[in-house]
Amino acid sequence: MNGACAHIIAVGSELLTASRIDTNSLHITERLNAIGVAVSAKMIVGDDRSQIAAAMRDALARADVVIVTGGLGPTDDDLTRDAAAEVFGLSLEEDAAIVEAIRERFAARGLQMPEINRRQALVPRGAEVLPNARGTAPGLWIEDGLRRVLLLPGPPPELQPMLESWCERHGVPLGGGMHLVRRVLKVANVSESHVEEMAQPAYARWRDAGLPLSATILAQPGQIELHLTATAPSREEADAVLEPAVADLVDALHGHVFTTRGESLEEVVGRLLRESGSTIAAAESCTGGLLMSRLTDVPGSSEYVMGGVVAYSNALKTDWLGVSPALLEEHGAVSEPVAVAMADGIRARHETTLGVGITGIAGPTGGSSAKPVGTVAIAVSTPEGARVRTHLFRGDRQQIKFWATQAALEQIRRLFTPAP
């Protein structure tokens, strides 16, 4: 990587709670990568001047550029500009042009500017002011030799156009004319270690060929992600390296890759159903409707999702789906024969191409030595017959329910894209 590396600092005590998530860093990372600047660290800091200053000093010692978001408002707890001035040893001076711009912004709405907004016009001496067309807080660019800090407001509608302007003026030169392009491959129902083992031969070939590629494997709920990154002087050259590498990995993973385009599994399944003209209905027990919820999260799913039922009780399994009481008595509700009967029953009732039956024990109680918590039987009924499989998932109730729907979606996908 010939370009610069960046650190991102998100300022705001609210970002340290469960009620607010930092999404700005994702946008910043994507935009920086596009101009060849790699992000090597991210940090969240509360509204404390000493903590913000310490984070800046640490980041400046490790990165070529530091991007700080938030803390540029008019209130006493907006301390980012104060911390930056302290770190660079600069005085804060009021910029009359900024005061006037803020005053005019309030006046355009028939309001008088509160005096507290004058804080937003304080600029570290010598800093470049980045105008804010969508808010009152201007951005600031401070460059002192090899120390570079970009201060951006927190609201995304204000941050994003300001970042774009900075990238054109300052970011592209820092990127060294390189482009960093990433592709994401996703795999379901395979362990991280098994994915890594299958991918290793491809990694070795890339290293031996000296390709400008890096690979990262990430374990996500219900799936494994492989992030491939190529760095090249142009996006076209990066794509030329990535495309054969992606194909190499898809081949190495023996049909387990369900997308190379970053889609969710429900999006992939929805596309396959739509393209084949198929329809689907589901009978769910332990998943409580989660499979249908995920399928209908996809826009346009009314084309192929016909309906479903949460058949939690044995009585409903019998009355609504036609599951034989004798079958329930002989095998138990959590069993492959019952899952098949549920899938067949819902397919017949809704007259769909496919029917899905899910029955299991989500816990934390209800398990036994023969059928422990996490036992889930999943069947997919088709005009040619049913395919059924029993799984044993680990985790709490919510995790087991999600894993079960992920396995069901993968089972459906395999009908259209069988393993080689």
Secondary structure, DSSP 8 states (H G I E B T S, - for coil): --S-EEEEEEE-GGGGSTT----HHHHHHHHHHHTT-EEEEEEEE-S-HHHHHHHHHHHHHH-SEEEEES--SSSTT--HHHHHHHHHT--EEE-HHHHHHHHHHHHTTT----GGGGGGGEEETT-EEE--TTSS--EEEEEETTEEEEEE-SSHHHHHHHHHHHIIIIIHHHTTT-EEEEEEEEEESS-HHHHHHHHHHHHHHHHHHT-SEEEEEEEETTEEEEEEEEEESSHHHHHHHHHHHHHHHHHHTTT-EEESS---HHHHHHHHHHHHT--EEEEESTTTTHHHHHHHTSTTGGGTEEEEEE--SHHHHHHHH---HHHHHHH-SSSHHHHHHHHHHHHHHHT-SEEEEEEE--SSS---SSS-TTEEEEEEEETTEEEEEEEE--S-HHHHHHHHHHHHHHHHHHHHS---
